């Protein structure tokens, strides 16, 4: 069962306290974003209160406190985030306001209400220099504003709320929002050659797989409170942006003809960007499977689903 006062920009959430449902009650922030929409679509067996930015600006501490009090959730899931990696270099105040201060506001409100918080973070808290998959206890060393803002958001949650779960993920893609898959599909329809960075590696993660994992964690901490802390969940196996782009084009050709003839690997220094990105961040996801029985999903079948949904 889903209850969505404002999953899309039209409409506002009711300020009155809703009647209690016999189902677990989740409050989701950032409901009109890529992950937020996936959470709305995947929600089964829960009463979901999904608030977009128009209904709840997480940078407004008072509004956050009132929303948690009014909706009385069993768990808050924070899917609100500033994710424009390059733009963050020119807009650090906005990135930190959402990713750090917004997380702090939610953690404080949850602490006051006695409610657990499930907070989503990123592989960009690491610098990519380790050479082997990162585990949760590895030391962060973010390279840019986006990664620093997400790391400080994690620390804000830890400092304010014991009953929290932080889930780091990576390279999220889906049928909604701005993401690498949708960009490659657009460019492949327009250009004969795509030049894609091949010396950055990571873990593509389908938004719907991530949403199901987060909902599983939320249900678990409602049923048996505990297992608080930091976990990794990302698609497997790791690949490069070039390998990911090749897979997107291969899937797309099953549905329509494309302008693109060649996908060409290039080095990072051949494609300068405002933000530095980690060279190689594979996330070790063993801890979340051991604690919650949630195994990381392969990204290729999910990619096929997303491309088919967008093109067929």
N, C-alpha and C positions, 0 to 999 in steps of 0.2 A: 504494500500500500504506500502510495506517495502522496504527500500533502505539500504542495508547492505554492506558497503565497506569492513568490516573485522569482521564479527561475529564469525569467526573461525580463528585459528592461521595462516592459509595460506592467503597470500595477505595482502596488506597494503591499508589504506584509501587514497584516492586522496587528495593532498594538495590544489587543486584548489577549489574555491568557487562553489558549485553546483547551478544549476538553481533553483529558488524558486518553490515550489510546492504549489498548492492551499490548500493542506491539512496542518494541524498543523505539525510542524517539531520538532521532538524530537531527541536529542543526548543522547545515552545510553553508559555509560562506563561499563567495565567489561562484555562485551557481550558474552564471552565464558564461563562464570561461570554459576552456577545453575540458579540464578535469571535472569541473562542476556539472557540466551537461552530461558527462559520462556517468557521474554518480547518480544523477536524476534518472537516467535511462536504466541503470543497473539495479536500482533500489527495489528489492523484494523482501518481504518479511520484516520491514521496518516502516515506521511513520516518519517520513522525511520532510523537514522544514528547510527549503532551499531558498537562500536569500542572495540575490545579486547585489552589485555595488550600489544600485539605486535604492535598494531596500536596507542595506547595511554597509556603510563605509567603515572598514575595520580600523582606519586611522582615527576615527572618532571614538574615544574611550567611553564617553557617556552613552553613545548609541549602542556600543557593544555590550555594555553592562545591562542596559535596558532590554536588549534583545534576548540575552541569556536568561534574564529574570522572567520576561514575558512568555517565552516559549518553553521554558523548563525542560530542556533536553536531557537525555541520559548520557549523551556524548556530543561534543562539538567537533566537527571535522573542518579544518581550515584549508580550503582549496583556493583562497584568495591569495594572489601573488602578483608581483611585478616581475615579468619574465623577459622583457626586452633587453637581452644581454648587451648589445652594442649601445643602444640608446641610454642605458643606465650610466654609461661613462659620462654622458652630458647631463644626466638628470639624477645625480646621486641622492639628492634630498627626497625625490619621489620614491626611488627604489628603497631607501632606508625607511621611509614613512610607512610603506606597505609591508615590506618583508621583515623588518625588525620591530618597528613600533606597533604595527598591526598585530603581529604575533604576541607582543608583550601585552597589548590590550586584551586580547582573547584569553591569555593565560591568567591575567589578573581577574577578569570577570569569572572565569571558570573556578578559580581558587575561592572567590567569594561565594559562589553558588554551590561549591562542592561537586563540580562536574568535571569529568576527565576531558582532556583535549587531545585530539589526533591531528598532528601538524605535519604538513608535507614540506620536505626540503629537497636538496639537490646534490648531485655528484660534483657540482662546481665549487663545493666547499674544499675540494682537494686540488692539488696542483698538477697531478698527472705524472709525477716523476718517480713513483714507487716502482713501476715495472711489473707488478703482480696485482691481482684484484684487491681492492680496498675493503677492509673490514671496518666495522662500526667504530672501533677504538683507535683507528689510525689518526694521527694528528692532522687536522685541517690546515690548509695553507692556500686560501683562495687567491686567484690571480687578478680578479677584477671586482668592480663595484657590485655586480649582481651576486657573485659568490660570497663576498664579504657581507652583504646585506642579509643573505640567507643564513650564513653562519651566525651572525649576531642575533638573528631571529631565533635560531635554535637555542642559543645561550639565554636569551630572554625568557623563553619558555621554561627551560631548566631551572632558572633562578626563581621563578614565581609559582611553579606548580609541580608538586611531586607526581600527581596522577596524570602523566602525559605519555604519549607515544609519538615519537618523531620517526617518520618514514622518509628516507632519502631515495630519490628515484632519478631517472636520467632520460634525456632525448625523447620526451613524451610526444606521441603523435596520435591523431584520431581524425574522425570525420568532421569535427567542429574546430573552429578557431584557426589561428595562424600556427603552422608547423612545417617541418621540413618536407613531409610527404606531399602536402598540398602545394608547396612551392615547386617541388620537382615536377609534379604533374602539370602545373601551369607552364613551366619553362620547356618541358618536353613537347608540349603542343605548339610552342612558338619557335624553337631554335633547333638547328641541325646538330650543334655540338654543345654539350654541357661539360664544363670544367669544374671538378669537384675535389675538395681537399681529401687526400688519402692518408695523411700522416697524423690525423687525430682519430682516436678510437674510443668507442663508448658502447653503451647498451641501449639500443632503441626499445622503448616501452610503450605499448599500446595503452591509450587512456582507458579503454574499457577493462583491460586486464588489471590495471592499477586501481580502478574504481572498485572492482570486485574484491581485490586484496584489502583495500581500506575498509570496505563494508564488513569483510570477514574479521578484521582486527577489531573493529568497533563492536560487533556482536560479541566477540570473545571477551572483551574487557567489561562489557555489561554483565555477561553471564558469570564470569569468574574474574573479579577485579584483581589486578596485579599485572605482572609482566611489563611494567613500565620501562621506558628507556628508548634507545635509538636502534632502528633497524634499517636494512637496505631491501628494496624491492625494485628490480629492473629486469627488462627482457633479456633473454639469452639466445645465442652467444654474443660476445662483443664483436663489433665490426667497425669499419671506418665510415666516414660520411660518403666516401666514394662507393664502398660496397653497399651501403644503404641505398644510395641513389640508383645503382645498377639494379637492385632488387625492385625498387619502385617502378622503374621503366619496364622491367621484365613483366611485372604484374599488370601494368597498364596496357601493354601490347596485347594482352589476352582479351581486352575489351574494345580497343579502337586503334586505328592507325595514328602514328605520332610523327611529328616533324623531325624529332631527334634521330640522328644516325649513330652518333658516337658519344659515349660518356668517358671523359678523359681524366685520369688521375693527375692532381697537381699537389705541390707542397704548400704548406701554410703560408710561407713567405711570398708565394705567388698570388695570394688572395688576402691582402691586408684588411683587417677589420679594426674597429675602434677598441674592442676588448680583446685581451689575451684569453685564450682558451686552453684548458689542460690538454696535453698531448695524448694521454692514455689513461682513461678512468674506467676500469671494469669494476662493478660492484659485486662483492661476495654476498650472496643472499642466503647463506646457510642459517643465520640466526633467526630470521623470521619463520623459516620452515620448521626449525626445532621448537620455537616457542608457540607458534600458532598453527602449524601444519599447512602453511601457505607456501607453495613452491613457485619459484620464478617461472614464468611462462615463456616459451619460444616466441620471438617476435615475428618470424616469417609468416606463420598462419594468420596472425592478427593483421599483418600488413595486407595479406590477400583479402581479408574481410573488409578492411578500410577502403582499399582501392576499388573493390567491387561495389561497395556502397556509394562511392563518389562518382563512378563512371558508368555503371550499367544503366 
